[in-house]
Amino acid sequence: MANFTMLPDGTTGTNEWTNSGGASFEASCAADDGASSYIYEQASANNEITLTMANPSVSEAGIDFDEDVTVQAFMKADYTFVGAVDAGGPHTYTYLKIQLTGTGISRAADSKTLTTEDGSYPLYSGTSTTIKTLGADWDYAGLQNIQVKLENTSRPARFHPIRVSYVYVKVTYTELVTTTDNSTFFGANF
């Protein structure tokens, strides 16, 4: 099985998160650089951001869609304390959802529990799926339309922003093997 990674290349729809620096939202999530760049939510409930993903790095002709194509969203996130004195830590945050969305894509969101407060940004994953919507397997148009939606469904604790530093989609597939006509070779040599 082969695979490739798709990184954010833009945002779409509702964007209620905050960017940590001068880079764009998608650039803040496209590099696995920990606390150097990230997006965050710290004050409200039910805030969301939807990141569009770059087109696949493999051509449609290179993917065997007669075999299973598996798609999974990932993020590196941290529930970080930013105040002077943290009374009662460590804390957990169980209300961050990650979801594959996009045109023609209907997947349920996965809730993740963030338990770190040390700036380590562990990896969290959504559910691995071989279908883009009920009854429809992944196709190239679906891969081209993938988006990742992040949503916090409860207000974070005071001085504890939710930080997401890296978002990507991993696509696992079988490489399409083209057959060649060996009749001339076999006919001439046997």
SVG drawing of the C-alpha trace seen along z (x, -y; Angstrom):
<svg xmlns="http://www.w3.org/2000/svg" viewBox="-25 -39 39 61">
<polyline fill="none" stroke="black" stroke-width="0.4" points="0.0,0.0 1.2,-3.5 0.2,-6.7 0.4,-10.5 -0.3,-13.4 -2.5,-16.4 -1.8,-19.7 -4.0,-22.7 -4.0,-25.3 -6.8,-27.6 -9.9,-28.1 -13.6,-28.1 -16.9,-28.9 -17.0,-29.9 -13.7,-30.7 -13.9,-31.7 -10.5,-30.6 -7.4,-32.9 -4.1,-32.7 -0.9,-32.8 1.2,-34.9 1.7,-36.6 1.3,-33.5 -2.0,-32.5 -4.3,-30.1 -3.4,-27.3 0.3,-28.0 0.1,-27.9 -1.3,-24.3 0.8,-23.0 4.2,-22.6 4.9,-20.2 6.7,-22.8 5.0,-22.6 4.5,-25.9 6.2,-27.9 2.9,-28.4 -0.6,-27.3 -4.2,-28.3 -6.2,-28.5 -9.5,-29.0 -9.7,-30.3 -12.9,-32.1 -16.0,-30.7 -18.0,-27.5 -19.0,-26.1 -16.3,-27.9 -15.2,-26.3 -12.6,-26.5 -12.7,-24.6 -9.4,-24.1 -9.2,-23.2 -6.6,-20.6 -4.2,-20.8 -4.9,-18.6 -3.5,-15.0 0.1,-14.7 -0.6,-11.5 -2.5,-11.7 -5.9,-10.0 -4.2,-7.4 -1.9,-6.4 -4.6,-5.3 -6.5,-2.0 -10.0,-3.0 -11.2,0.6 -9.3,1.3 -10.0,-0.4 -8.8,-4.0 -8.5,-4.9 -8.7,-8.5 -7.9,-9.8 -7.6,-13.3 -4.9,-14.1 -4.1,-17.0 -1.4,-17.8 -3.1,-19.7 -2.4,-20.9 -4.6,-22.2 -2.1,-24.8 -2.1,-26.8 -1.0,-30.4 -1.7,-32.2 0.6,-32.9 -0.6,-30.2 -2.4,-27.0 -4.5,-25.8 -5.7,-22.3 -3.9,-21.1 -3.5,-19.0 -6.7,-19.7 -8.4,-17.9 -10.6,-19.2 -13.0,-16.7 -14.9,-18.9 -12.6,-19.2 -14.0,-17.6 -12.2,-16.8 -14.3,-16.0 -13.7,-15.3 -16.0,-17.5 -16.2,-18.9 -18.4,-18.8 -20.0,-15.3 -18.3,-14.2 -20.4,-13.4 -18.5,-12.0 -19.3,-12.2 -17.1,-14.3 -14.8,-12.5 -14.5,-14.0 -11.0,-14.1 -9.9,-14.5 -6.9,-16.8 -4.9,-15.9 -1.6,-17.6 -0.5,-21.0 3.2,-20.7 3.4,-22.0 4.2,-18.6 1.4,-18.7 0.6,-14.9 -1.0,-13.5 -4.8,-13.0 -6.6,-11.2 -10.1,-11.1 -11.7,-7.8 -10.1,-6.0 -12.7,-5.6 -13.0,-3.9 -16.2,-5.8 -16.8,-9.5 -20.5,-9.2 -22.9,-6.4 -22.8,-4.1 -20.1,-5.9 -16.4,-5.0 -13.7,-7.6 -13.0,-8.8 -10.6,-11.4 -13.1,-14.2 -13.7,-13.4 -10.0,-13.6 -9.8,-16.9 -12.6,-18.3 -11.4,-17.2 -11.7,-19.7 -11.0,-19.3 -13.3,-21.0 -12.2,-21.6 -14.8,-22.6 -14.7,-23.2 -18.1,-22.4 -17.6,-23.7 -15.9,-26.8 -12.2,-26.1 -11.2,-26.7 -9.9,-30.2 -6.2,-30.6 -6.3,-27.3 -6.5,-27.8 -6.9,-24.9 -4.0,-25.1 -3.7,-23.1 -0.3,-23.3 -0.5,-20.7 -3.4,-19.4 -3.1,-16.9 -5.0,-14.1 -3.3,-10.8 -4.6,-8.8 -3.6,-5.2 -4.2,-3.5 -3.1,-0.7 -1.0,-1.9 -2.6,-1.3 -0.5,1.2 -0.7,0.9 -0.3,4.1 1.8,4.3 1.2,6.5 3.8,9.3 2.5,11.2 5.3,10.1 7.9,10.9 6.5,14.4 5.7,15.1 9.3,14.3 11.1,16.1 9.0,19.3"/>
</svg>
